[in-house]
Amino acid sequence: MDKIVHLLKKVPEYYGKMQYTDPLVMIIFSFHVTMGLIFICLRSKPFGSLLCLASALLVVLATKQIHIFLSMRQPKLLEEKLITMRYFDDEGSFAVFVIALPLFVISIVAGISLIISLIVEICRAQKTITQQKKEAEESTKDKKNE
């Protein structure tokens, strides 16, 4: 638990050091914004929330591989000016703070939204079933009275 608290205290400091004009950073944040907008557009549909949740979690789970891939190519990224500073350290801070953390937050919100959507759908189905039973009982009574 202490590691998590220590890690969360480093978040504002880490985001303060970043160069937001680096093309790679802009691409990653535009991906996060796109994921957020997709979630907002699909949040009323349970399948849309599930799709957003699964997509974000897949990227979060692949964060280590993404970090390894980018850290091996860091000299080339610096040379091509896609980044202006060394982001990829041994701790994987860039991958955790810039890639995984925003998507993890989106995943949590999508999961909560999915649960709420499913509860609403279950309540609607319950209401429909109850209404159909009442209609069936009424039609049965009407037939008996005739």
N, C-alpha and C positions, 0 to 999 in steps of 0.2 A: 504494500500500500504506500510505503514511503517513496518507492521509486516512481509511482504514478504521480504523487503530489509534487515530487522534484521535477518530473517531466513537464507537468502542467505549469509550473512556475517559469519554465524556460520558454514557453510558447510566445508571450509578448516580446521577450528579448530577441527571440529568433526571427519573428516577423519584422521587428524593427531593423534588423541587419540586412534583410533581403533587398535585392534590386528588383523592383516590380516592373522595370522596363526591359528586363531580359526576356527575349522571345520564348524561351522554354518555360519560364515562370508564367508568362502571359497565356501560353497554350494550356498549361495545367489549370490555371484559374478559370479560363474560359470553359474548359471541360467541366469544372465544378459548377459554374453558373448554368451551363447547359443541362447538367443532371438535375440541378435544382428546378429549372424551368419545366423540364419534362415531368418531374414529380408534381409540381404545382398543377400542370395541365391534366395529369392522370390521377390525381389524388381521390377523386370521387368514385373511381372505379377500383374495386378490389384487385383485379388483375393488373391494373396499371401500377398500383402501389407495390404489388408483389414483384413486378418486373423491375421497377426502380430499386427496390430493396435488394433483389438478387444481383442486379448489375453493379450497384455500389459495393456490395459485400464481396463480389468476385474481384473487383479492383483492389479492395482493402486486403484481401487474402493474397493477392499477387504483388503486394507492395515490396516484399523482400526481393523478389525476382526483378521487379522494375528498378529497385535501387542498385542491385548488382549490375544489371544491364547498363544503366546510366553511369555508374561509377567507373566501369571499365572503359567507357567512351568519353569520360570527362576531359582528357586532353584534346580530343577532337572537337568537343563541344566548345571548349575555350578558344580553340583555334578558329573555329567558324563563327565565333562571337554569338553563339546561342545562349551562352551564360558569360557573365563578366567576373564571377568569383567562384571559388571552389565550394560547391554546395555539398558534395558527396563525401562525407567523412565516414570513419569506421562505425560510428554509432548509428548511422542511418537517420539522422535528425531530419534531413530534408524530406526523405520519404515518409517519415512519420508525421511531421508537422504540415507539410504542404500537400502531400498526396492522400495519406490515409485519414488524418483527422477530419478534414471537411467532409469526406465521403462517409466516414463513420457517423458523423452528426446527421447527414442526410439519411443514412440507413436507419438510425434510431427514429427519426421523425417519420420515415416511410413505414417502419414497423408499427409504430403507434397508430398511424393513419390506417394501416391495413387492419389492425385489430378493431378500430372504431368502425370502419366500413363493414367488416364482417358482422359485428354486433348489430348494426343498423339493418343489414340484409336479413339476418336471422329474425329480428323483430318484425320486419315487413312480411316475411314468409309465415311467421306465426300468426300474424294478424289476418293474412289471406286465408290460411287454413281454417282459422276459427270462423271467419265470415262464410266460407264455403260450407262448413258443417252446419251453421245456423240456417243457411239457405236450403240445404238438403233436408233438414228437419222440418222446416216450414212447408216445403213441397210435399213431404211425406204426410204431414198433418192435413194439408189441403186435399190430398187424394183420399185419405180415410174419411173425411167429412163429406165427400161427394157421394 
